[in-house]
Amino acid sequence: MATPTEVGLLASLYALFLGLIYREASFKGFVNCLKSSIKSTSLIMYIIAVSTVAGWIYTYEGPPRRLPS
């Protein structure tokens, strides 16, 4: 029994293993793919962090409550 996250990790490791065994993938290509993934993930996490802080500030300050009704 495994969670979906664990199964995803196992499938990724199995695919990497098969790629190296059949000489379809190289370690240098894997490192380049990893660097690209890290850049994309960090950019997305930065956007989420900034939007979370902005949402917290908007909620704390309560601009909708100040609008005339």
KEPA-933700 format. One record per atom (N, C-alpha, C, O): residue number from 1; atom name; z negated, y, x negated. Coordinates in Angstrom, 1 decimal. Atoms other than C-alpha are relative to their C-alpha. Layout:
BEGIN
  num  atome      zz      yy      xx
  NUM     CA       Z       Y       X
...
//
This chain:
BEGIN
  num  atome      zz      yy      xx
    1      N     0.0    -1.2    -0.8
    1     CA     0.0     0.0     0.0
    1      C     0.0     1.2    -0.9
    1      O    -0.8     1.3    -1.9
    2      N    -0.1    -1.2     0.8
    2     CA     0.9     3.4    -1.3
    2      C     0.4     1.2     0.9
    2      O     1.0     0.9     2.0
    3      N    -0.3    -1.1    -0.8
    3     CA     1.3     6.9     0.0
    3      C     1.5     0.4    -0.3
    3      O     2.0    -0.1    -1.3
    4      N    -1.4    -0.5     0.2
    4     CA     4.8     8.6     0.3
    4      C     0.1     0.7    -1.4
    4      O     1.2     0.5    -2.0
    5      N    -0.1    -0.7     1.3
    5     CA     4.0    10.7    -2.8
    5      C     0.0    -1.0    -1.1
    5      O     0.8    -0.9    -2.1
    6      N     0.0     1.0     1.0
    6     CA     3.2     7.6    -4.9
    6      C     1.3    -0.8     0.0
    6      O     1.8    -1.1    -1.1
    7      N    -1.3     0.8    -0.1
    7     CA     6.3     5.8    -3.7
    7      C     1.1     0.9    -0.6
    7      O     2.0     0.4    -1.3
    8      N    -1.0    -0.9     0.6
    8     CA     8.4     8.9    -4.6
    8      C    -0.1     0.0    -1.6
    8      O     0.9     0.0    -2.2
    9      N     0.2     0.1     1.4
    9     CA     6.9     8.8    -8.1
    9      C     0.5    -1.3    -0.6
    9      O     1.2    -1.3    -1.6
   10      N    -0.4     1.3     0.4
   10     CA     7.5     5.1    -8.5
   10      C     1.5    -0.1     0.0
   10      O     2.1    -0.6    -0.9
   11      N    -1.4     0.0    -0.1
   11     CA    11.1     5.5    -7.3
   11      C     0.7     0.8    -1.1
   11      O     1.7     0.4    -1.7
   12      N    -0.5    -0.8     1.1
   12     CA    11.7     8.3    -9.8
   12      C    -0.1    -0.7    -1.3
   12      O     0.9    -0.6    -2.1
   13      N     0.2     0.7     1.3
   13     CA    10.3     6.3   -12.7
   13      C     0.9    -1.2    -0.1
   13      O     1.5    -1.4    -1.2
   14      N    -0.9     1.1     0.0
   14     CA    12.3     3.3   -11.7
   14      C     1.5     0.5    -0.2
   14      O     2.2    -0.2    -1.0
   15      N    -1.3    -0.5     0.2
   15     CA    15.5     5.4   -11.5
   15      C     0.2     0.4    -1.4
   15      O     1.3     0.2    -2.0
   16      N    -0.1    -0.4     1.4
   16     CA    14.8     6.9   -14.9
   16      C     0.1    -1.2    -0.9
   16      O     0.9    -1.3    -1.9
   17      N     0.0     1.3     0.8
   17     CA    14.1     3.4   -16.3
   17      C     1.4    -0.6     0.0
   17      O     1.9    -1.0    -1.0
   18      N    -1.3     0.6    -0.1
   18     CA    17.4     2.1   -15.0
   18      C     1.1     0.8    -0.7
   18      O     2.0     0.3    -1.3
   19      N    -1.0    -0.9     0.6
   19     CA    19.3     5.1   -16.2
   19      C     0.0    -0.2    -1.5
   19      O     1.0    -0.1    -2.2
   20      N     0.1     0.2     1.4
   20     CA    18.0     4.6   -19.7
   20      C     0.4    -1.4    -0.4
   20      O     1.1    -1.6    -1.5
   21      N    -0.4     1.4     0.3
   21     CA    18.6     0.8   -19.6
   21      C     1.5    -0.1     0.0
   21      O     2.1    -0.7    -1.0
   22      N    -1.5     0.1    -0.1
   22     CA    22.2     1.1   -18.5
   22      C     0.7     1.1    -0.8
   22      O     1.9     1.3    -0.6
   23      N    -0.6    -1.1     0.8
   23     CA    22.8     4.1   -20.9
   23      C     0.7     1.0     0.8
   23      O     1.7     1.7     0.3
   24      N    -0.6    -1.0    -0.9
   24     CA    23.7     6.4   -18.0
   24      C    -0.7     1.3    -0.2
   24      O    -0.2     2.4     0.2
   25      N     0.8    -1.2     0.1
   25     CA    21.0     8.9   -18.8
   25      C    -0.6     0.0    -1.5
   25      O    -0.7    -1.1    -2.1
   26      N     0.5    -0.1     1.4
   26     CA    19.6    10.2   -22.1
   26      C    -1.3     0.8     0.1
   26      O    -1.6     1.4     1.1
   27      N     1.3    -0.8     0.0
   27     CA    16.2    11.6   -23.0
   27      C     0.2     1.5    -0.1
   27      O    -0.5     2.2     0.6
   28      N    -0.3    -1.5     0.0
   28     CA    17.8    15.0   -23.8
   28      C     0.4     0.5     1.4
   28      O    -0.1     1.6     1.7
   29      N    -0.3    -0.4    -1.3
   29     CA    19.3    15.1   -20.4
   29      C    -1.2     0.0     1.0
   29      O    -1.3     0.9     1.8
   30      N     1.2     0.0    -0.8
   30     CA    16.0    14.2   -18.8
   30      C    -0.9     1.2    -0.3
   30      O    -1.4     1.8     0.6
   31      N     0.7    -1.2     0.3
   31     CA    14.3    17.0   -20.7
   31      C     0.6     1.2     0.6
   31      O    -0.1     2.1     1.1
   32      N    -0.7    -1.2    -0.6
   32     CA    16.9    19.5   -19.6
   32      C    -0.2     0.0     1.5
   32      O    -0.4     1.1     2.1
   33      N     0.2     0.1    -1.4
   33     CA    16.5    18.3   -16.0
   33      C    -1.4     0.4     0.3
   33      O    -1.7     1.1     1.3
   34      N     1.4    -0.3    -0.2
   34     CA    12.7    18.6   -16.3
   34      C    -0.2     1.5    -0.2
   34      O    -0.9     2.1     0.6
   35      N     0.1    -1.5     0.2
   35     CA    13.0    22.2   -17.6
   35      C     0.6     0.7     1.2
   35      O     0.0     1.7     1.6
   36      N    -0.6    -0.7    -1.1
   36     CA    15.3    23.2   -14.8
   36      C    -0.9    -0.2     1.3
   36      O    -1.1     0.8     2.0
   37      N     0.9     0.3    -1.2
   37     CA    12.9    21.6   -12.2
   37      C    -1.2     0.9    -0.2
   37      O    -1.7     1.4     0.9
   38      N     1.2    -0.8     0.2
   38     CA     9.9    23.5   -13.8
   38      C     0.3     1.4     0.3
   38      O    -0.5     2.1     1.0
   39      N    -0.4    -1.4    -0.3
   39     CA    11.8    26.8   -13.6
   39      C     0.1     0.2     1.5
   39      O    -0.4     1.2     2.0
   40      N    -0.2    -0.2    -1.5
   40     CA    12.8    26.3    -9.9
   40      C    -1.4    -0.1     0.7
   40      O    -1.6     0.7     1.6
   41      N     1.3     0.2    -0.7
   41     CA     9.3    25.1    -8.9
   41      C    -0.9     1.2    -0.3
   41      O    -1.6     1.6     0.7
   42      N     0.8    -1.2     0.3
   42     CA     7.6    28.0   -10.7
   42      C     0.4     1.2     0.8
   42      O    -0.4     2.0     1.2
   43      N    -0.5    -1.1    -0.8
   43     CA     9.8    30.5    -9.0
   43      C    -0.4    -0.1     1.5
   43      O    -0.9     0.9     2.1
   44      N     0.4     0.2    -1.4
   44     CA     9.1    29.0    -5.6
   44      C    -1.5     0.2     0.2
   44      O    -1.9     0.8     1.2
   45      N     1.4    -0.1    -0.1
   45     CA     5.4    28.8    -6.2
   45      C    -0.4     1.5    -0.2
   45      O    -1.4     1.9     0.4
   46      N     0.3    -1.4     0.1
   46     CA     5.4    32.5    -7.3
   46      C     0.3     0.7     1.3
   46      O    -0.5     1.6     1.7
   47      N    -0.3    -0.6    -1.3
   47     CA     7.1    33.5    -4.1
   47      C    -1.0    -0.3     1.0
   47      O    -1.5     0.6     1.8
   48      N     1.0     0.4    -0.9
   48     CA     4.6    31.6    -2.1
   48      C    -1.3     0.7    -0.3
   48      O    -2.0     1.2     0.7
   49      N     1.2    -0.7     0.4
   49     CA     1.7    33.1    -4.0
   49      C     0.0     1.5     0.4
   49      O    -1.0     2.0     1.0
   50      N    -0.1    -1.4    -0.4
   50     CA     2.9    36.6    -3.5
   50      C     0.0     0.2     1.5
   50      O    -0.7     1.2     2.0
   51      N     0.0    -0.1    -1.5
   51     CA     3.6    36.1     0.2
   51      C    -1.4    -0.3     0.6
   51      O    -1.8     0.3     1.6
   52      N     1.4     0.3    -0.5
   52     CA     0.1    34.6     0.7
   52      C    -0.9     1.2    -0.2
   52      O    -1.7     1.5     0.7
   53      N     0.9    -1.2     0.2
   53     CA    -1.6    37.6    -0.9
   53      C     0.4     1.1     0.9
   53      O    -0.5     1.8     1.5
   54      N    -0.5    -1.1    -0.9
   54     CA     0.6    40.0     1.1
   54      C    -0.5    -0.3     1.4
   54      O    -0.9     0.6     2.1
   55      N     0.4     0.3    -1.3
   55     CA    -0.2    38.1     4.3
   55      C    -1.5     0.2     0.2
   55      O    -2.0     0.6     1.2
   56      N     1.5    -0.2    -0.1
   56     CA    -4.0    38.1     3.5
   56      C    -0.3     1.5     0.1
   56      O    -1.1     1.9     0.9
   57      N     0.2    -1.4     0.0
   57     CA    -3.8    41.9     2.9
   57      C     0.4     0.5     1.4
   57      O    -0.4     1.3     2.0
   58      N    -0.4    -0.5    -1.3
   58     CA    -1.9    42.5     6.2
   58      C    -1.0    -0.4     1.0
   58      O    -1.3     0.3     1.9
   59      N     1.0     0.4    -1.0
   59     CA    -4.4    40.4     8.1
   59      C    -1.3     0.7    -0.2
   59      O    -1.9     1.1     0.8
   60      N     1.3    -0.7     0.2
   60     CA    -7.4    42.1     6.5
   60      C     0.0     1.4     0.4
   60      O    -0.9     1.9     1.1
   61      N    -0.2    -1.4    -0.4
   61     CA    -6.1    45.6     7.0
   61      C     0.3     0.2     1.5
   61      O    -0.1     1.2     2.1
   62      N    -0.2     0.0    -1.5
   62     CA    -5.0    44.8    10.6
   62      C     1.0     1.1     0.5
   62      O     0.6     1.8     1.4
   63      N    -0.9    -1.0    -0.5
   63     CA    -1.9    47.0    11.0
   63      C     0.4    -0.1     1.4
   63      O     0.6     0.9     2.1
   64      N    -0.4     0.1    -1.4
   64     CA    -1.0    45.6    14.4
   64      C    -1.0     0.6     0.9
   64      O    -0.7     1.1     2.0
   65      N     1.1    -0.6    -0.9
   65     CA    -4.4    46.7    15.8
   65      C     0.1     1.5     0.0
   65      O    -0.3     2.2     0.9
   66      N    -0.1    -1.5     0.1
   66     CA    -3.6    50.3    14.7
   66      C     1.2     0.6     0.7
   66      O     1.2     1.8     1.0
   67      N    -1.2    -0.5    -0.7
   67     CA    -0.3    50.5    16.5
   67      C    -0.4     0.4     1.4
   67      O    -1.2    -0.3     2.0
   68      N     0.3    -0.4    -1.4
   68     CA    -0.4    52.4    19.8
   68      C     0.6    -1.0     0.9
   68      O     1.7    -1.5     0.7
   69      N    -0.5     1.0    -0.9
   69     CA     0.0    50.1    22.7
   69      C     0.5     0.7     1.3
   69      O     0.9     0.0     2.2
//
